[in-house]
Amino acid sequence: MINKRKNDDFQKALNYAGKILSKRMHSCVELRIKLSKKFTPETVNRAINELSRLSFLDDSKFAQAYADELKSKGFGKNLIHAKLRKRGLDPEVISQSFAIDDIEEKRIAREFILAKLHKFKREPDARKKKMKILRILLNRGFSLDIAQELAYEILDSTKFS
């Protein structure tokens, strides 16, 4: 009787996890938190292990997909790492699945800030323009070096006049 109950709970946990995963990918930690609200720790562990075994749950693939999504939205390396850590991913998994070099990060930052140039055109003070550009890029998770380089590049270019 107890075995049947455990199997029923396990099946319910798998079904519930499938429902959750059908909406979007999740990290193991995220799914564990959601499942633990309805099921026992033993059932949650069994379900997580089974989903991992069946390749429905893979932190490396999740990290890569989520990082790519954030890159496409114009986020920098620092913020992407922070968001991946917030999703419960191990730093080792993050470093193995997500790598971005300075050249690519600068390209992403440039594309993002060029799309936002209209916000700075009215500002007559070059120092304030530079500070706005720096603030926006730093808040998006780009490194200070890249933000400063792009701020000077944009202020010196004729695109900005």
Phi and psi in radians as a Rosetta constraint file:
Dihedral C 1 N 2 CA 2 C 2 CIRCULARHARMONIC -1.177 0.35
Dihedral N 2 CA 2 C 2 N 3 CIRCULARHARMONIC -0.705 0.35
Dihedral C 2 N 3 CA 3 C 3 CIRCULARHARMONIC -1.060 0.35
Dihedral N 3 CA 3 C 3 N 4 CIRCULARHARMONIC -0.746 0.35
Dihedral C 3 N 4 CA 4 C 4 CIRCULARHARMONIC -1.085 0.35
Dihedral N 4 CA 4 C 4 N 5 CIRCULARHARMONIC -0.744 0.35
Dihedral C 4 N 5 CA 5 C 5 CIRCULARHARMONIC -1.086 0.35
Dihedral N 5 CA 5 C 5 N 6 CIRCULARHARMONIC -0.755 0.35
Dihedral C 5 N 6 CA 6 C 6 CIRCULARHARMONIC -1.090 0.35
Dihedral N 6 CA 6 C 6 N 7 CIRCULARHARMONIC -0.734 0.35
Dihedral C 6 N 7 CA 7 C 7 CIRCULARHARMONIC -1.173 0.35
Dihedral N 7 CA 7 C 7 N 8 CIRCULARHARMONIC -0.654 0.35
Dihedral C 7 N 8 CA 8 C 8 CIRCULARHARMONIC -1.112 0.35
Dihedral N 8 CA 8 C 8 N 9 CIRCULARHARMONIC -0.786 0.35
Dihedral C 8 N 9 CA 9 C 9 CIRCULARHARMONIC -1.098 0.35
Dihedral N 9 CA 9 C 9 N 10 CIRCULARHARMONIC -0.716 0.35
Dihedral C 9 N 10 CA 10 C 10 CIRCULARHARMONIC -1.069 0.35
Dihedral N 10 CA 10 C 10 N 11 CIRCULARHARMONIC -0.780 0.35
Dihedral C 10 N 11 CA 11 C 11 CIRCULARHARMONIC -1.132 0.35
Dihedral N 11 CA 11 C 11 N 12 CIRCULARHARMONIC -0.708 0.35
Dihedral C 11 N 12 CA 12 C 12 CIRCULARHARMONIC -1.120 0.35
Dihedral N 12 CA 12 C 12 N 13 CIRCULARHARMONIC -0.694 0.35
Dihedral C 12 N 13 CA 13 C 13 CIRCULARHARMONIC -1.126 0.35
Dihedral N 13 CA 13 C 13 N 14 CIRCULARHARMONIC -0.735 0.35
Dihedral C 13 N 14 CA 14 C 14 CIRCULARHARMONIC -1.106 0.35
Dihedral N 14 CA 14 C 14 N 15 CIRCULARHARMONIC -0.751 0.35
Dihedral C 14 N 15 CA 15 C 15 CIRCULARHARMONIC -1.100 0.35
Dihedral N 15 CA 15 C 15 N 16 CIRCULARHARMONIC -0.771 0.35
Dihedral C 15 N 16 CA 16 C 16 CIRCULARHARMONIC -1.127 0.35
Dihedral N 16 CA 16 C 16 N 17 CIRCULARHARMONIC -0.729 0.35
Dihedral C 16 N 17 CA 17 C 17 CIRCULARHARMONIC -1.103 0.35
Dihedral N 17 CA 17 C 17 N 18 CIRCULARHARMONIC -0.703 0.35
Dihedral C 17 N 18 CA 18 C 18 CIRCULARHARMONIC -1.070 0.35
Dihedral N 18 CA 18 C 18 N 19 CIRCULARHARMONIC -0.701 0.35
Dihedral C 18 N 19 CA 19 C 19 CIRCULARHARMONIC -1.092 0.35
Dihedral N 19 CA 19 C 19 N 20 CIRCULARHARMONIC -0.766 0.35
Dihedral C 19 N 20 CA 20 C 20 CIRCULARHARMONIC -1.127 0.35
Dihedral N 20 CA 20 C 20 N 21 CIRCULARHARMONIC -0.818 0.35
Dihedral C 20 N 21 CA 21 C 21 CIRCULARHARMONIC -1.252 0.35
Dihedral N 21 CA 21 C 21 N 22 CIRCULARHARMONIC -0.324 0.35
Dihedral C 21 N 22 CA 22 C 22 CIRCULARHARMONIC -1.253 0.35
Dihedral N 22 CA 22 C 22 N 23 CIRCULARHARMONIC -0.377 0.35
Dihedral C 22 N 23 CA 23 C 23 CIRCULARHARMONIC -1.446 0.35
Dihedral N 23 CA 23 C 23 N 24 CIRCULARHARMONIC -0.735 0.35
Dihedral C 23 N 24 CA 24 C 24 CIRCULARHARMONIC -2.902 0.35
Dihedral N 24 CA 24 C 24 N 25 CIRCULARHARMONIC 2.866 0.35
Dihedral C 24 N 25 CA 25 C 25 CIRCULARHARMONIC -1.210 0.35
Dihedral N 25 CA 25 C 25 N 26 CIRCULARHARMONIC 2.630 0.35
Dihedral C 25 N 26 CA 26 C 26 CIRCULARHARMONIC -2.337 0.35
Dihedral N 26 CA 26 C 26 N 27 CIRCULARHARMONIC 2.716 0.35
Dihedral C 26 N 27 CA 27 C 27 CIRCULARHARMONIC -1.403 0.35
Dihedral N 27 CA 27 C 27 N 28 CIRCULARHARMONIC 2.880 0.35
Dihedral C 27 N 28 CA 28 C 28 CIRCULARHARMONIC -1.035 0.35
Dihedral N 28 CA 28 C 28 N 29 CIRCULARHARMONIC -0.715 0.35
Dihedral C 28 N 29 CA 29 C 29 CIRCULARHARMONIC -1.129 0.35
Dihedral N 29 CA 29 C 29 N 30 CIRCULARHARMONIC -0.786 0.35
Dihedral C 29 N 30 CA 30 C 30 CIRCULARHARMONIC -1.047 0.35
Dihedral N 30 CA 30 C 30 N 31 CIRCULARHARMONIC -0.814 0.35
Dihedral C 30 N 31 CA 31 C 31 CIRCULARHARMONIC -1.154 0.35
Dihedral N 31 CA 31 C 31 N 32 CIRCULARHARMONIC -0.682 0.35
Dihedral C 31 N 32 CA 32 C 32 CIRCULARHARMONIC -1.044 0.35
Dihedral N 32 CA 32 C 32 N 33 CIRCULARHARMONIC -0.742 0.35
Dihedral C 32 N 33 CA 33 C 33 CIRCULARHARMONIC -1.096 0.35
Dihedral N 33 CA 33 C 33 N 34 CIRCULARHARMONIC -0.780 0.35
Dihedral C 33 N 34 CA 34 C 34 CIRCULARHARMONIC -1.166 0.35
Dihedral N 34 CA 34 C 34 N 35 CIRCULARHARMONIC -0.721 0.35
Dihedral C 34 N 35 CA 35 C 35 CIRCULARHARMONIC -1.224 0.35
Dihedral N 35 CA 35 C 35 N 36 CIRCULARHARMONIC -0.607 0.35
Dihedral C 35 N 36 CA 36 C 36 CIRCULARHARMONIC -1.194 0.35
Dihedral N 36 CA 36 C 36 N 37 CIRCULARHARMONIC -0.223 0.35
Dihedral C 36 N 37 CA 37 C 37 CIRCULARHARMONIC -1.293 0.35
Dihedral N 37 CA 37 C 37 N 38 CIRCULARHARMONIC -0.358 0.35
Dihedral C 37 N 38 CA 38 C 38 CIRCULARHARMONIC -2.101 0.35
Dihedral N 38 CA 38 C 38 N 39 CIRCULARHARMONIC -0.296 0.35
Dihedral C 38 N 39 CA 39 C 39 CIRCULARHARMONIC -2.291 0.35
Dihedral N 39 CA 39 C 39 N 40 CIRCULARHARMONIC 2.850 0.35
Dihedral C 39 N 40 CA 40 C 40 CIRCULARHARMONIC -1.252 0.35
Dihedral N 40 CA 40 C 40 N 41 CIRCULARHARMONIC 2.731 0.35
Dihedral C 40 N 41 CA 41 C 41 CIRCULARHARMONIC -0.984 0.35
Dihedral N 41 CA 41 C 41 N 42 CIRCULARHARMONIC -0.659 0.35
Dihedral C 41 N 42 CA 42 C 42 CIRCULARHARMONIC -1.110 0.35
Dihedral N 42 CA 42 C 42 N 43 CIRCULARHARMONIC -0.774 0.35
Dihedral C 42 N 43 CA 43 C 43 CIRCULARHARMONIC -1.147 0.35
Dihedral N 43 CA 43 C 43 N 44 CIRCULARHARMONIC -0.722 0.35
Dihedral C 43 N 44 CA 44 C 44 CIRCULARHARMONIC -1.069 0.35
Dihedral N 44 CA 44 C 44 N 45 CIRCULARHARMONIC -0.817 0.35
Dihedral C 44 N 45 CA 45 C 45 CIRCULARHARMONIC -1.054 0.35
Dihedral N 45 CA 45 C 45 N 46 CIRCULARHARMONIC -0.776 0.35
Dihedral C 45 N 46 CA 46 C 46 CIRCULARHARMONIC -1.059 0.35
Dihedral N 46 CA 46 C 46 N 47 CIRCULARHARMONIC -0.777 0.35
Dihedral C 46 N 47 CA 47 C 47 CIRCULARHARMONIC -1.141 0.35
Dihedral N 47 CA 47 C 47 N 48 CIRCULARHARMONIC -0.776 0.35
Dihedral C 47 N 48 CA 48 C 48 CIRCULARHARMONIC -1.068 0.35
Dihedral N 48 CA 48 C 48 N 49 CIRCULARHARMONIC -0.800 0.35
Dihedral C 48 N 49 CA 49 C 49 CIRCULARHARMONIC -1.072 0.35
Dihedral N 49 CA 49 C 49 N 50 CIRCULARHARMONIC -0.740 0.35
Dihedral C 49 N 50 CA 50 C 50 CIRCULARHARMONIC -1.167 0.35
Dihedral N 50 CA 50 C 50 N 51 CIRCULARHARMONIC -0.754 0.35
Dihedral C 50 N 51 CA 51 C 51 CIRCULARHARMONIC -1.137 0.35
Dihedral N 51 CA 51 C 51 N 52 CIRCULARHARMONIC -0.639 0.35
Dihedral C 51 N 52 CA 52 C 52 CIRCULARHARMONIC -1.178 0.35
Dihedral N 52 CA 52 C 52 N 53 CIRCULARHARMONIC -0.748 0.35
Dihedral C 52 N 53 CA 53 C 53 CIRCULARHARMONIC -1.057 0.35
Dihedral N 53 CA 53 C 53 N 54 CIRCULARHARMONIC -0.665 0.35
Dihedral C 53 N 54 CA 54 C 54 CIRCULARHARMONIC -1.490 0.35
Dihedral N 54 CA 54 C 54 N 55 CIRCULARHARMONIC 0.051 0.35
Dihedral C 54 N 55 CA 55 C 55 CIRCULARHARMONIC 1.154 0.35
Dihedral N 55 CA 55 C 55 N 56 CIRCULARHARMONIC 0.432 0.35
Dihedral C 55 N 56 CA 56 C 56 CIRCULARHARMONIC -1.500 0.35
Dihedral N 56 CA 56 C 56 N 57 CIRCULARHARMONIC -0.274 0.35
Dihedral C 56 N 57 CA 57 C 57 CIRCULARHARMONIC -2.336 0.35
Dihedral N 57 CA 57 C 57 N 58 CIRCULARHARMONIC 2.004 0.35
Dihedral C 57 N 58 CA 58 C 58 CIRCULARHARMONIC -2.559 0.35
Dihedral N 58 CA 58 C 58 N 59 CIRCULARHARMONIC 1.925 0.35
Dihedral C 58 N 59 CA 59 C 59 CIRCULARHARMONIC -1.084 0.35
Dihedral N 59 CA 59 C 59 N 60 CIRCULARHARMONIC -0.610 0.35
Dihedral C 59 N 60 CA 60 C 60 CIRCULARHARMONIC -1.155 0.35
Dihedral N 60 CA 60 C 60 N 61 CIRCULARHARMONIC -0.800 0.35
Dihedral C 60 N 61 CA 61 C 61 CIRCULARHARMONIC -1.135 0.35
Dihedral N 61 CA 61 C 61 N 62 CIRCULARHARMONIC -0.690 0.35
Dihedral C 61 N 62 CA 62 C 62 CIRCULARHARMONIC -1.084 0.35
Dihedral N 62 CA 62 C 62 N 63 CIRCULARHARMONIC -0.810 0.35
Dihedral C 62 N 63 CA 63 C 63 CIRCULARHARMONIC -1.054 0.35
Dihedral N 63 CA 63 C 63 N 64 CIRCULARHARMONIC -0.771 0.35
Dihedral C 63 N 64 CA 64 C 64 CIRCULARHARMONIC -1.112 0.35
Dihedral N 64 CA 64 C 64 N 65 CIRCULARHARMONIC -0.819 0.35
Dihedral C 64 N 65 CA 65 C 65 CIRCULARHARMONIC -1.145 0.35
Dihedral N 65 CA 65 C 65 N 66 CIRCULARHARMONIC -0.755 0.35
Dihedral C 65 N 66 CA 66 C 66 CIRCULARHARMONIC -1.191 0.35
Dihedral N 66 CA 66 C 66 N 67 CIRCULARHARMONIC -0.704 0.35
Dihedral C 66 N 67 CA 67 C 67 CIRCULARHARMONIC -1.107 0.35
Dihedral N 67 CA 67 C 67 N 68 CIRCULARHARMONIC -0.735 0.35
Dihedral C 67 N 68 CA 68 C 68 CIRCULARHARMONIC -1.099 0.35
Dihedral N 68 CA 68 C 68 N 69 CIRCULARHARMONIC -0.696 0.35
Dihedral C 68 N 69 CA 69 C 69 CIRCULARHARMONIC -1.096 0.35
Dihedral N 69 CA 69 C 69 N 70 CIRCULARHARMONIC -0.773 0.35
Dihedral C 69 N 70 CA 70 C 70 CIRCULARHARMONIC -1.182 0.35
Dihedral N 70 CA 70 C 70 N 71 CIRCULARHARMONIC -0.663 0.35
Dihedral C 70 N 71 CA 71 C 71 CIRCULARHARMONIC -1.066 0.35
Dihedral N 71 CA 71 C 71 N 72 CIRCULARHARMONIC -0.747 0.35
Dihedral C 71 N 72 CA 72 C 72 CIRCULARHARMONIC -1.172 0.35
Dihedral N 72 CA 72 C 72 N 73 CIRCULARHARMONIC -0.373 0.35
Dihedral C 72 N 73 CA 73 C 73 CIRCULARHARMONIC -1.583 0.35
Dihedral N 73 CA 73 C 73 N 74 CIRCULARHARMONIC 0.053 0.35
Dihedral C 73 N 74 CA 74 C 74 CIRCULARHARMONIC 1.507 0.35
Dihedral N 74 CA 74 C 74 N 75 CIRCULARHARMONIC 0.552 0.35
Dihedral C 74 N 75 CA 75 C 75 CIRCULARHARMONIC -1.719 0.35
Dihedral N 75 CA 75 C 75 N 76 CIRCULARHARMONIC 2.614 0.35
Dihedral C 75 N 76 CA 76 C 76 CIRCULARHARMONIC -1.585 0.35
Dihedral N 76 CA 76 C 76 N 77 CIRCULARHARMONIC 3.001 0.35
Dihedral C 76 N 77 CA 77 C 77 CIRCULARHARMONIC -0.988 0.35
Dihedral N 77 CA 77 C 77 N 78 CIRCULARHARMONIC -0.773 0.35
Dihedral C 77 N 78 CA 78 C 78 CIRCULARHARMONIC -1.106 0.35
Dihedral N 78 CA 78 C 78 N 79 CIRCULARHARMONIC -0.767 0.35
Dihedral C 78 N 79 CA 79 C 79 CIRCULARHARMONIC -1.257 0.35
Dihedral N 79 CA 79 C 79 N 80 CIRCULARHARMONIC -0.612 0.35
Dihedral C 79 N 80 CA 80 C 80 CIRCULARHARMONIC -1.101 0.35
Dihedral N 80 CA 80 C 80 N 81 CIRCULARHARMONIC -0.792 0.35
Dihedral C 80 N 81 CA 81 C 81 CIRCULARHARMONIC -1.051 0.35
Dihedral N 81 CA 81 C 81 N 82 CIRCULARHARMONIC -0.757 0.35
Dihedral C 81 N 82 CA 82 C 82 CIRCULARHARMONIC -1.107 0.35
Dihedral N 82 CA 82 C 82 N 83 CIRCULARHARMONIC -0.735 0.35
Dihedral C 82 N 83 CA 83 C 83 CIRCULARHARMONIC -1.185 0.35
Dihedral N 83 CA 83 C 83 N 84 CIRCULARHARMONIC -0.637 0.35
Dihedral C 83 N 84 CA 84 C 84 CIRCULARHARMONIC -1.158 0.35
Dihedral N 84 CA 84 C 84 N 85 CIRCULARHARMONIC -0.730 0.35
Dihedral C 84 N 85 CA 85 C 85 CIRCULARHARMONIC -1.107 0.35
Dihedral N 85 CA 85 C 85 N 86 CIRCULARHARMONIC -0.674 0.35
Dihedral C 85 N 86 CA 86 C 86 CIRCULARHARMONIC -1.115 0.35
Dihedral N 86 CA 86 C 86 N 87 CIRCULARHARMONIC -0.510 0.35
Dihedral C 86 N 87 CA 87 C 87 CIRCULARHARMONIC -1.375 0.35
Dihedral N 87 CA 87 C 87 N 88 CIRCULARHARMONIC 0.039 0.35
Dihedral C 87 N 88 CA 88 C 88 CIRCULARHARMONIC 1.563 0.35
Dihedral N 88 CA 88 C 88 N 89 CIRCULARHARMONIC 0.277 0.35
Dihedral C 88 N 89 CA 89 C 89 CIRCULARHARMONIC -1.455 0.35
Dihedral N 89 CA 89 C 89 N 90 CIRCULARHARMONIC 2.488 0.35
Dihedral C 89 N 90 CA 90 C 90 CIRCULARHARMONIC -1.190 0.35
Dihedral N 90 CA 90 C 90 N 91 CIRCULARHARMONIC 2.415 0.35
Dihedral C 90 N 91 CA 91 C 91 CIRCULARHARMONIC -0.958 0.35
Dihedral N 91 CA 91 C 91 N 92 CIRCULARHARMONIC -0.565 0.35
Dihedral C 91 N 92 CA 92 C 92 CIRCULARHARMONIC -1.167 0.35
Dihedral N 92 CA 92 C 92 N 93 CIRCULARHARMONIC -0.719 0.35
Dihedral C 92 N 93 CA 93 C 93 CIRCULARHARMONIC -1.127 0.35
Dihedral N 93 CA 93 C 93 N 94 CIRCULARHARMONIC -0.706 0.35
Dihedral C 93 N 94 CA 94 C 94 CIRCULARHARMONIC -1.082 0.35
Dihedral N 94 CA 94 C 94 N 95 CIRCULARHARMONIC -0.839 0.35
Dihedral C 94 N 95 CA 95 C 95 CIRCULARHARMONIC -1.182 0.35
Dihedral N 95 CA 95 C 95 N 96 CIRCULARHARMONIC -0.541 0.35
Dihedral C 95 N 96 CA 96 C 96 CIRCULARHARMONIC -1.318 0.35
Dihedral N 96 CA 96 C 96 N 97 CIRCULARHARMONIC -0.601 0.35
Dihedral C 96 N 97 CA 97 C 97 CIRCULARHARMONIC -1.667 0.35
Dihedral N 97 CA 97 C 97 N 98 CIRCULARHARMONIC -0.361 0.35
Dihedral C 97 N 98 CA 98 C 98 CIRCULARHARMONIC -2.302 0.35
Dihedral N 98 CA 98 C 98 N 99 CIRCULARHARMONIC 2.092 0.35
Dihedral C 98 N 99 CA 99 C 99 CIRCULARHARMONIC -2.450 0.35
Dihedral N 99 CA 99 C 99 N 100 CIRCULARHARMONIC 2.376 0.35
Dihedral C 99 N 100 CA 100 C 100 CIRCULARHARMONIC -2.436 0.35
Dihedral N 100 CA 100 C 100 N 101 CIRCULARHARMONIC 2.237 0.35
Dihedral C 100 N 101 CA 101 C 101 CIRCULARHARMONIC -1.563 0.35
Dihedral N 101 CA 101 C 101 N 102 CIRCULARHARMONIC 2.957 0.35
Dihedral C 101 N 102 CA 102 C 102 CIRCULARHARMONIC -1.099 0.35
Dihedral N 102 CA 102 C 102 N 103 CIRCULARHARMONIC -0.587 0.35
Dihedral C 102 N 103 CA 103 C 103 CIRCULARHARMONIC -1.148 0.35
Dihedral N 103 CA 103 C 103 N 104 CIRCULARHARMONIC -0.801 0.35
Dihedral C 103 N 104 CA 104 C 104 CIRCULARHARMONIC -1.182 0.35
Dihedral N 104 CA 104 C 104 N 105 CIRCULARHARMONIC -0.700 0.35
Dihedral C 104 N 105 CA 105 C 105 CIRCULARHARMONIC -1.101 0.35
Dihedral N 105 CA 105 C 105 N 106 CIRCULARHARMONIC -0.694 0.35
Dihedral C 105 N 106 CA 106 C 106 CIRCULARHARMONIC -1.160 0.35
Dihedral N 106 CA 106 C 106 N 107 CIRCULARHARMONIC -0.671 0.35
Dihedral C 106 N 107 CA 107 C 107 CIRCULARHARMONIC -1.087 0.35
Dihedral N 107 CA 107 C 107 N 108 CIRCULARHARMONIC -0.769 0.35
Dihedral C 107 N 108 CA 108 C 108 CIRCULARHARMONIC -1.104 0.35
Dihedral N 108 CA 108 C 108 N 109 CIRCULARHARMONIC -0.777 0.35
Dihedral C 108 N 109 CA 109 C 109 CIRCULARHARMONIC -1.110 0.35
Dihedral N 109 CA 109 C 109 N 110 CIRCULARHARMONIC -0.733 0.35
Dihedral C 109 N 110 CA 110 C 110 CIRCULARHARMONIC -1.094 0.35
Dihedral N 110 CA 110 C 110 N 111 CIRCULARHARMONIC -0.830 0.35
Dihedral C 110 N 111 CA 111 C 111 CIRCULARHARMONIC -1.034 0.35
Dihedral N 111 CA 111 C 111 N 112 CIRCULARHARMONIC -0.744 0.35
Dihedral C 111 N 112 CA 112 C 112 CIRCULARHARMONIC -1.130 0.35
Dihedral N 112 CA 112 C 112 N 113 CIRCULARHARMONIC -0.843 0.35
Dihedral C 112 N 113 CA 113 C 113 CIRCULARHARMONIC -1.268 0.35
Dihedral N 113 CA 113 C 113 N 114 CIRCULARHARMONIC -0.563 0.35
Dihedral C 113 N 114 CA 114 C 114 CIRCULARHARMONIC -1.141 0.35
Dihedral N 114 CA 114 C 114 N 115 CIRCULARHARMONIC -0.548 0.35
Dihedral C 114 N 115 CA 115 C 115 CIRCULARHARMONIC -1.249 0.35
Dihedral N 115 CA 115 C 115 N 116 CIRCULARHARMONIC -0.338 0.35
Dihedral C 115 N 116 CA 116 C 116 CIRCULARHARMONIC -1.809 0.35
Dihedral N 116 CA 116 C 116 N 117 CIRCULARHARMONIC 0.138 0.35
Dihedral C 116 N 117 CA 117 C 117 CIRCULARHARMONIC -1.010 0.35
Dihedral N 117 CA 117 C 117 N 118 CIRCULARHARMONIC -0.561 0.35
Dihedral C 117 N 118 CA 118 C 118 CIRCULARHARMONIC -0.996 0.35
Dihedral N 118 CA 118 C 118 N 119 CIRCULARHARMONIC -0.429 0.35
Dihedral C 118 N 119 CA 119 C 119 CIRCULARHARMONIC -1.247 0.35
Dihedral N 119 CA 119 C 119 N 120 CIRCULARHARMONIC -0.322 0.35
Dihedral C 119 N 120 CA 120 C 120 CIRCULARHARMONIC -1.891 0.35
Dihedral N 120 CA 120 C 120 N 121 CIRCULARHARMONIC -0.208 0.35
Dihedral C 120 N 121 CA 121 C 121 CIRCULARHARMONIC -1.046 0.35
Dihedral N 121 CA 121 C 121 N 122 CIRCULARHARMONIC -0.611 0.35
Dihedral C 121 N 122 CA 122 C 122 CIRCULARHARMONIC -1.396 0.35
Dihedral N 122 CA 122 C 122 N 123 CIRCULARHARMONIC -0.301 0.35
Dihedral C 122 N 123 CA 123 C 123 CIRCULARHARMONIC -1.312 0.35
Dihedral N 123 CA 123 C 123 N 124 CIRCULARHARMONIC 2.018 0.35
Dihedral C 123 N 124 CA 124 C 124 CIRCULARHARMONIC -1.348 0.35
Dihedral N 124 CA 124 C 124 N 125 CIRCULARHARMONIC -0.472 0.35
Dihedral C 124 N 125 CA 125 C 125 CIRCULARHARMONIC -1.466 0.35
Dihedral N 125 CA 125 C 125 N 126 CIRCULARHARMONIC 2.047 0.35
Dihedral C 125 N 126 CA 126 C 126 CIRCULARHARMONIC -1.093 0.35
Dihedral N 126 CA 126 C 126 N 127 CIRCULARHARMONIC -0.625 0.35
Dihedral C 126 N 127 CA 127 C 127 CIRCULARHARMONIC -1.125 0.35
Dihedral N 127 CA 127 C 127 N 128 CIRCULARHARMONIC -0.724 0.35
Dihedral C 127 N 128 CA 128 C 128 CIRCULARHARMONIC -1.183 0.35
Dihedral N 128 CA 128 C 128 N 129 CIRCULARHARMONIC -0.640 0.35
Dihedral C 128 N 129 CA 129 C 129 CIRCULARHARMONIC -1.057 0.35
Dihedral N 129 CA 129 C 129 N 130 CIRCULARHARMONIC -0.808 0.35
Dihedral C 129 N 130 CA 130 C 130 CIRCULARHARMONIC -1.073 0.35
Dihedral N 130 CA 130 C 130 N 131 CIRCULARHARMONIC -0.752 0.35
Dihedral C 130 N 131 CA 131 C 131 CIRCULARHARMONIC -1.133 0.35
Dihedral N 131 CA 131 C 131 N 132 CIRCULARHARMONIC -0.668 0.35
Dihedral C 131 N 132 CA 132 C 132 CIRCULARHARMONIC -1.135 0.35
Dihedral N 132 CA 132 C 132 N 133 CIRCULARHARMONIC -0.769 0.35
Dihedral C 132 N 133 CA 133 C 133 CIRCULARHARMONIC -1.083 0.35
Dihedral N 133 CA 133 C 133 N 134 CIRCULARHARMONIC -0.807 0.35
Dihedral C 133 N 134 CA 134 C 134 CIRCULARHARMONIC -1.052 0.35
Dihedral N 134 CA 134 C 134 N 135 CIRCULARHARMONIC -0.811 0.35
Dihedral C 134 N 135 CA 135 C 135 CIRCULARHARMONIC -1.067 0.35
Dihedral N 135 CA 135 C 135 N 136 CIRCULARHARMONIC -0.794 0.35
Dihedral C 135 N 136 CA 136 C 136 CIRCULARHARMONIC -1.088 0.35
Dihedral N 136 CA 136 C 136 N 137 CIRCULARHARMONIC -0.810 0.35
Dihedral C 136 N 137 CA 137 C 137 CIRCULARHARMONIC -1.175 0.35
Dihedral N 137 CA 137 C 137 N 138 CIRCULARHARMONIC -0.700 0.35
Dihedral C 137 N 138 CA 138 C 138 CIRCULARHARMONIC -1.164 0.35
Dihedral N 138 CA 138 C 138 N 139 CIRCULARHARMONIC -0.675 0.35
Dihedral C 138 N 139 CA 139 C 139 CIRCULARHARMONIC -1.173 0.35
Dihedral N 139 CA 139 C 139 N 140 CIRCULARHARMONIC -0.397 0.35
Dihedral C 139 N 140 CA 140 C 140 CIRCULARHARMONIC -1.525 0.35
Dihedral N 140 CA 140 C 140 N 141 CIRCULARHARMONIC -0.016 0.35
Dihedral C 140 N 141 CA 141 C 141 CIRCULARHARMONIC 1.653 0.35
Dihedral N 141 CA 141 C 141 N 142 CIRCULARHARMONIC 0.273 0.35
Dihedral C 141 N 142 CA 142 C 142 CIRCULARHARMONIC -1.502 0.35
Dihedral N 142 CA 142 C 142 N 143 CIRCULARHARMONIC 2.677 0.35
Dihedral C 142 N 143 CA 143 C 143 CIRCULARHARMONIC -1.225 0.35
Dihedral N 143 CA 143 C 143 N 144 CIRCULARHARMONIC 2.739 0.35
Dihedral C 143 N 144 CA 144 C 144 CIRCULARHARMONIC -1.073 0.35
Dihedral N 144 CA 144 C 144 N 145 CIRCULARHARMONIC -0.700 0.35
Dihedral C 144 N 145 CA 145 C 145 CIRCULARHARMONIC -1.040 0.35
Dihedral N 145 CA 145 C 145 N 146 CIRCULARHARMONIC -0.826 0.35
Dihedral C 145 N 146 CA 146 C 146 CIRCULARHARMONIC -1.163 0.35
Dihedral N 146 CA 146 C 146 N 147 CIRCULARHARMONIC -0.729 0.35
Dihedral C 146 N 147 CA 147 C 147 CIRCULARHARMONIC -1.089 0.35
Dihedral N 147 CA 147 C 147 N 148 CIRCULARHARMONIC -0.778 0.35
Dihedral C 147 N 148 CA 148 C 148 CIRCULARHARMONIC -1.144 0.35
Dihedral N 148 CA 148 C 148 N 149 CIRCULARHARMONIC -0.766 0.35
Dihedral C 148 N 149 CA 149 C 149 CIRCULARHARMONIC -1.045 0.35
Dihedral N 149 CA 149 C 149 N 150 CIRCULARHARMONIC -0.785 0.35
Dihedral C 149 N 150 CA 150 C 150 CIRCULARHARMONIC -1.217 0.35
Dihedral N 150 CA 150 C 150 N 151 CIRCULARHARMONIC -0.638 0.35
Dihedral C 150 N 151 CA 151 C 151 CIRCULARHARMONIC -1.076 0.35
Dihedral N 151 CA 151 C 151 N 152 CIRCULARHARMONIC -0.822 0.35
Dihedral C 151 N 152 CA 152 C 152 CIRCULARHARMONIC -1.143 0.35
Dihedral N 152 CA 152 C 152 N 153 CIRCULARHARMONIC -0.728 0.35
Dihedral C 152 N 153 CA 153 C 153 CIRCULARHARMONIC -1.062 0.35
Dihedral N 153 CA 153 C 153 N 154 CIRCULARHARMONIC -0.788 0.35
Dihedral C 153 N 154 CA 154 C 154 CIRCULARHARMONIC -1.218 0.35
Dihedral N 154 CA 154 C 154 N 155 CIRCULARHARMONIC -0.702 0.35
Dihedral C 154 N 155 CA 155 C 155 CIRCULARHARMONIC -1.195 0.35
Dihedral N 155 CA 155 C 155 N 156 CIRCULARHARMONIC -0.556 0.35
Dihedral C 155 N 156 CA 156 C 156 CIRCULARHARMONIC -1.440 0.35
Dihedral N 156 CA 156 C 156 N 157 CIRCULARHARMONIC -0.345 0.35
Dihedral C 156 N 157 CA 157 C 157 CIRCULARHARMONIC -1.396 0.35
Dihedral N 157 CA 157 C 157 N 158 CIRCULARHARMONIC 2.826 0.35
Dihedral C 157 N 158 CA 158 C 158 CIRCULARHARMONIC -1.421 0.35
Dihedral N 158 CA 158 C 158 N 159 CIRCULARHARMONIC -0.219 0.35
Dihedral C 158 N 159 CA 159 C 159 CIRCULARHARMONIC -1.068 0.35
Dihedral N 159 CA 159 C 159 N 160 CIRCULARHARMONIC -0.458 0.35
Dihedral C 159 N 160 CA 160 C 160 CIRCULARHARMONIC -1.552 0.35
Dihedral N 160 CA 160 C 160 N 161 CIRCULARHARMONIC -0.261 0.35
